Amino acid sequence: MGDRSIPGEFELIRRYFAPLATSPGALGLLDDAALIEAPPGCELVLTVDAMIAGVHFLDEDPAELVARKLLRVNLSDLAAMGATPAGYLLTTAWPPRCDEDWIASFVTGLARDQEIFDVRLYGGDTVSTSGPSALSLTAFGSVAKGQAVRRRGAKPGERVYVTGSIGDGALGLKAARGMLAEIGQGDRAFLLGRYRLPEPRTAVGPGLVGTATAMIDVSDGLVADAAHIAETSGVGMILWQDKIPLSPAAARAAAADSTLHSLLLTGGDDYELLFTAPPGAERRIAELAAATGVAISDIGEVVAGEIVRVVDATGADLALPSRGWQHF
């Protein structure tokens, strides 16, 4: 962070945030509220996430990447309900040491991802704080009426799927903290990128409407988020350890340090989609994976009961010291 002081609230909005608010409903950020209309035959889906410096991102994390992650974790929530993203509201609380250079870089990150994901800023609030930076973003999108994919809906006999690879986010956080000394620089850079800049599956999520029976994004850890679906749906799950997709970097890290195996399953911050689907959906899922370029892996089955089990190749249960991230 530099030494340029932050301009006043209205100048800050005019200079940095108004250029992000190009949708007519944002009203140029000149009013206290925005106008949002759902497309015909659709309903709005809304989600909000907060990030606090020192808790959800590190002080040394680049401002541009902090902004992009803040937006992307919200877009991931929309994808998990099958919604197409449209826009967002943003609340920022800046401490005195967070100067104009940092804010300018933060806004650059938002502008970049607005173009990638075709979303726009619709409003928000900007305040100062004596504590750490506090950032809150509310994203919204749309889905055909009555077609949103919820956490409830999984049934015994269905398959469990996950997109992409699991464990990269947790390993990336370790790398950011100066750990994982045994991995190569290329793997370190890859894992850091996965932690700091997750890929919300905004193309896959809407494509699963009508196929997925329950869905969630993996933010708290694969096992914990599977348990969220299982609890809400009133079912159990069996996940096969050898079917859970790992990136080459994560696989090499785990091979070098066997204590990381449980972290891959419980660490969180991957923002992949975990979902259930009935038998017979395999072809549709494979076609969606091919069309989006996102790998989708069959990693388990939904069963009667209330417990999520992870089993090894012999069918024995894995003992996990933690089920995943706890917010409190």
Helices and strands as residue ranges (DSSP letters): H 9-12, I 13-17, G 18-20, G 24-29, E 42-52, H 63-79, E 84-94, H 100-117, E 120-128, E 134-144, E 159-163, H 168-176, H 185-196, H 204-207, E 214-217, H 222-233, E 236-240, G 241-243, H 248-256, G 258-260, H 261-266, E 273-277, H 282-292, E 296-303, E 308-311
